[in-house]
C-alpha cells in the first residue's frame, strides 16, 4: 500500500523534473519556445517533433521519459481505481448438496490502492467549522484539519470504517499519514438524546466510576458479534475530570484485548450542550502516546462552542427533553450497555 502511494506521488515529480530538464536545453536555442513550454505543456509535443533529430540539443530523451512517466502514472491510477476483486468462486467438494465458497480477496492490492487513494484525497477544512446538526462549531486548531462525515462515507462506503449516524467527522493532525499502520485521528460524534445532567458527577468516587465502567465494558464486549475479540477495561490512567465552568469532561481509559499482550488507550472528551453532547475520541492508541492523546481530545473539546441558546446554561427545565441518563452514565458507558442491540 505504501509503495503504491509513493509511486503515485513520485511519478509526477519525476516527470516534472525531466520536463524542466528538456525546457532548460530548449532555452539555449529558443527562449520564446522554452517559455511557451513552461506555460503550455502541449507545446512540449511540438518541441519533441522539432528537435527529434537534433542530438546536440539533447531534448528528445528527457521529453520522451517525461511523457512516459506521466503515461505510467495515469495508467497506474486508472488501474487502481478501476480494479475489482475477482468474483466469489464456488468449488464443489464432491457432495452435490454442499459447495465451498472462496471469498473475494478484499485485502488485495487493488482494494488497498483504492483505499490509499481515497484517504490521500479526502477533502478537509480548517478555521471555523460549523456542525449544523449539533447547533455547534469548532475553531479548528493550527496543524489540524477537519474531514466531514460525507467525505468519510464516500471513502469507506460498504466497509467496517463507514461512519455511523452519530458521526460528524474526523479531526486529523497535519503530520499524520492516514494510510500508515500507526495512524490516528480524533472521531467527532454528536449525541442528541437530550439534556445530560452533570449535577452528580463530582460526587462520584474514582472507585465507583471505575466499577461501573468495568461492568459496562464487559457487557458491551459480550454484546459483540461472534468472532469479534473480547476486551475489558483495566483502569483510568487519567481519571475523568469535570470542568464545571465549561461543562466538559476528559479522561483516558486503558483497554485490554484478549490474546493481545499490549494494552491500548482510549481517550475521550465530552462537551455538554442544551440538547446533547459533542464527543471527541481517539481509540486504541499506543500507551506511549498517552499525553498526546489526552491533550488532543481536551484541546478540541475546549475549541468547541454551542450556538447561542443551545449551550448547557440555556437549558429549559420546562420545555427541554431530558436524556435517559446523566453524565456518569455517559462517561462510564452504562448508557450504551443498556441500549437495545
C-alpha positions in Angstrom: 0.0 0.0 0.0 2.8 2.4 0.9 4.7 1.6 -2.3 1.6 2.4 -4.3 1.3 5.8 -2.6 5.0 6.5 -3.1 4.6 5.8 -6.8 1.5 7.9 -7.1 3.4 10.8 -5.5 6.8 10.3 -7.2 5.9 9.7 -10.8 4.5 13.2 -11.4 7.5 14.7 -9.7 9.9 12.7 -11.8 8.0 13.7 -15.0 8.1 17.3 -14.0 11.9 17.3 -13.4 12.5 15.6 -16.7 10.3 18.1 -18.5 12.2 21.0 -16.8 15.5 19.5 -18.0 14.2 19.5 -21.5 13.0 23.0 -21.1 16.4 24.2 -20.0 18.0 22.7 -23.0 15.5 24.3 -25.3 16.2 27.7 -23.7 19.7 27.6 -25.1 18.3 27.8 -28.6 14.9 29.4 -28.3 13.9 31.3 -25.1 10.4 32.0 -26.5 9.8 28.3 -27.1 11.0 27.5 -23.7 8.6 30.0 -22.1 5.8 28.5 -24.1 6.7 25.1 -22.9 6.6 26.3 -19.3 3.2 27.9 -19.7 1.6 25.3 -22.0 2.7 21.7 -21.6 1.3 20.6 -25.0 4.0 22.7 -26.6 6.3 20.0 -25.4 4.9 17.7 -28.1 5.8 20.3 -30.8 9.3 20.6 -29.3 9.7 16.8 -29.3 8.9 16.7 -33.0 11.0 19.8 -33.8 14.1 18.6 -32.0 13.7 14.9 -32.7 16.9 14.6 -34.8 18.8 17.4 -33.1 21.2 15.4 -31.0 23.2 18.4 -29.9 20.2 19.9 -28.1 19.6 16.7 -26.1 15.8 17.3 -25.9 14.4 14.0 -27.2 15.4 11.7 -24.3 14.2 13.8 -21.3 10.9 14.7 -23.1 10.2 11.1 -24.0 11.0 10.0 -20.5 8.8 12.7 -19.0 5.8 11.8 -21.2 6.3 8.1 -20.4 6.3 8.7 -16.7 3.1 10.7 -17.0 1.6 7.8 -19.0 2.6 5.2 -16.4 1.2 7.4 -13.6 -2.2 7.8 -15.3 -2.4 4.1 -16.2 -1.4 3.1 -12.7 -4.0 5.4 -11.2 -6.8 4.2 -13.6 -5.9 0.6 -12.9 -6.1 1.1 -9.1 -9.4 3.0 -9.2 -11.0 0.6 -11.6 -9.7 -2.7 -10.2 -12.4 -5.0 -9.0 -11.7 -8.1 -6.8 -12.4 -11.4 -8.5 -15.9 -12.7 -8.2 -16.6 -15.2 -5.5 -15.5 -18.7 -6.6 -17.6 -21.7 -5.9 -15.9 -25.1 -5.7 -17.7 -28.4 -5.5 -16.5 -30.6 -2.7 -17.8 -33.9 -4.2 -21.1 -33.6 -2.4 -23.9 -32.4 -4.6 -25.6 -30.8 -1.6 -22.6 -28.7 -0.5 -20.3 -26.1 -2.0 -17.4 -24.2 -0.6 -17.3 -20.5 -1.3 -13.9 -18.7 -1.5 -14.5 -15.0 -0.8 -13.0 -12.3 -3.0 -9.7 -11.0 -1.8 -10.9 -7.8 -0.2 -7.4 -7.1 1.0 -5.9 -7.4 -2.4 -3.6 -4.8 -3.9 -6.5 -3.2 -5.9 -8.6 -2.7 -2.8 -5.7 -1.4 -0.8 -4.7 1.0 -3.6 -8.3 2.4 -3.8 -8.3 2.9 -0.1 -4.9 4.6 -0.2 -6.1 7.0 -3.0 -9.3 7.7 -1.2 -7.6 8.5 2.1 -4.9 10.7 0.4 -7.6 12.7 -1.4 -10.1 13.3 1.4 -11.3 16.9 1.3 -10.6 18.8 4.5 -11.3 22.2 6.2 -9.5 24.5 8.6 -10.5 27.5 10.6 -14.0 27.7 11.9 -16.2 24.7 11.0 -19.9 24.5 11.8 -21.7 21.4 13.0 -25.3 22.2 11.9 -26.9 19.1 13.3 -25.4 19.8 16.7 -26.0 23.6 16.6 -22.3 24.0 17.4 -19.0 24.8 15.8 -15.3 24.3 16.4 -12.3 26.6 15.8 -10.0 24.0 14.3 -6.6 24.4 16.0 -3.5 25.1 13.9 -1.9 21.9 12.4 -5.3 20.1 12.5 -7.8 19.6 9.6 -11.4 18.6 9.7 -12.9 15.9 7.4 -16.7 15.8 7.4 -18.9 12.7 7.5 -20.0 12.9 3.9 -16.4 12.6 2.7 -15.8 9.7 5.0 -19.0 7.9 4.0 -17.9 8.1 0.3 -14.4 6.9 1.0 -15.5 4.0 3.3 -18.9 3.0 1.7 -19.6 -0.6 2.4 -16.7 -1.2 4.7 -16.4 -1.5 8.5 -15.0 2.0 8.6 -18.1 3.6 7.3 -19.2 6.3 9.8 -22.4 5.7 11.8 -25.3 8.1 12.2 -23.8 9.9 15.3 -20.6 10.7 13.4 -19.8 14.3 12.4 -16.4 13.7 11.0 -12.7 13.3 11.9 -10.0 15.8 13.0 -6.6 14.8 11.8 -3.2 16.3 12.6 -1.2 17.5 9.6 1.7 15.2 10.3 -0.5 12.1 10.4 -0.4 9.9 7.3 -3.8 8.2 7.4 -2.6 5.3 5.4 0.2 4.5 7.9 -0.2 1.5 10.2 0.2 3.7 13.3 -2.1 6.5 12.0 -4.5 8.1 14.5 -7.4 10.6 14.3 -10.0 12.1 16.5 -13.6 11.0 16.0 -16.2 13.7 16.4 -19.7 12.4 17.3 -22.9 14.1 18.3 -25.2 12.5 20.9 -28.7 14.0 20.5 -30.6 12.2 23.3 -31.5 15.4 25.2 -30.1 17.3 28.2 -27.4 15.4 30.1 -27.1 16.5 33.7 -23.7 16.7 35.3 -25.1 17.5 38.8 -24.0 14.3 40.5 -20.7 13.7 38.6 -18.3 15.4 41.1 -19.8 13.4 44.0 -18.7 10.1 42.4 -15.5 8.5 43.7 -12.8 7.0 41.5 -13.8 3.5 42.6 -17.5 4.0 41.9 -16.8 5.3 38.4 -14.3 2.5 37.6 -16.5 -0.3 38.9 -19.5 1.0 36.8 -17.3 1.4 33.7 -15.8 -2.1 34.1 -19.2 -3.7 34.3 -20.5 -1.7 31.3 -17.3 -2.6 29.3 -17.9 -6.3 30.0 -21.5 -6.0 28.9 -20.6 -4.2 25.6 -17.9 -6.8 24.9 -20.3 -9.6 25.4 -22.8 -8.0 23.0 -20.4 -8.0 20.1 -20.9 -10.2 17.1 -19.4 -13.7 17.1 -15.7 -13.7 16.2 -15.0 -10.2 17.5 -12.2 -10.0 20.0 -13.4 -9.5 23.6 -12.0 -6.7 25.7 -12.0 -5.3 29.2 -11.3 -2.0 31.0 -8.1 -2.2 33.0 -8.4 1.2 34.6 -8.1 5.0 34.2 -4.6 6.2 33.7 -6.2 9.7 33.6 -9.3 9.9 35.8 -12.4 11.5 34.3 -12.3 15.1 35.5 -15.2 17.6 35.1 -14.6 21.2 34.2 -17.7 22.8 35.8 -17.3 26.1 34.0 -17.0 24.6 30.6 -19.4 21.7 31.3 -16.8 19.3 29.8 -15.0 16.2 30.9 -11.9 14.4 29.6 -10.2 11.1 30.6 -8.1 8.2 29.4 -9.1 4.5 29.7 -6.7 1.6 29.4 -8.2 -1.3 27.4 -7.0 -5.0 27.2 -7.9 -7.2 24.3 -7.9 -11.0 24.8 -5.0 -12.6 23.1 -3.0 -9.3 22.8 -0.3 -8.7 25.4 -0.1 -5.0 24.7 -2.8 -2.8 26.2 -4.1 0.3 24.3 -5.6 3.6 25.4 -8.9 5.2 24.6 -9.0 9.0 25.1 -12.3 10.9 25.3 -13.5 14.4 25.9 -17.2 15.4 26.1 -18.7 18.9 25.7 -22.2 19.2 27.0 -24.9 21.3 25.4 -28.6 22.0 25.9 -29.9 19.0 23.9 -27.0 16.6 23.9 -23.2 16.4 23.7 -20.2 16.6 21.4 -17.8 13.6 21.9 -14.2 13.7 20.8 -12.4 10.4 21.0 -9.2 8.6 20.0 -9.4 4.8 20.0 -6.7 2.1 20.5 -3.7 4.3 20.6 -0.3 3.1 21.9 0.3 3.9 25.6 3.5 5.8 24.7 1.2 8.5 23.1 -0.9 9.0 26.3 -0.1 12.7 26.7 -0.7 13.5 23.0 -3.9 11.5 23.1 -5.4 13.3 26.2 -4.2 16.8 25.1 -5.7 16.4 21.7 -9.2 15.5 22.8 -9.2 18.0 25.6 -8.0 20.8 23.2 -10.6 20.0 20.7 -13.5 20.0 23.2 -12.2 23.3 24.5 -12.3 24.8 21.0 -15.9 23.8 20.6 -18.9 26.0 21.3 -22.6 25.6 21.0 -24.7 28.3 19.4 -26.4 31.0 21.5 -29.5 29.5 23.0 -28.0 25.9 22.7 -25.4 26.0 25.5 -25.7 23.9 28.6 -26.7 27.0 30.6 -29.6 27.7 28.2 -31.5 24.6 29.3 -35.2 25.0 30.0 -36.4 22.6 32.7 -40.0 23.0 31.4 -39.5 22.6 27.7 -36.4 20.6 27.0 -36.2 16.8 26.6 -34.0 15.1 29.2 -31.7 12.2 28.3 -32.4 8.9 30.0 -29.0 9.0 31.7 -26.7 11.6 33.3 -23.0 12.4 32.7 -22.0 9.5 35.0 -23.8 7.1 32.7 -22.3 8.6 29.6 -18.7 8.5 30.9 -18.8 5.0 32.3 -20.7 3.6 29.3 -23.6 2.3 31.2 -25.9 4.2 28.9 -24.6 2.3 25.9 -24.6 -1.0 27.6 -28.4 -0.7 28.2 -29.3 0.3 24.7 -31.2 -2.3 22.6 -28.9 -4.2 20.3 
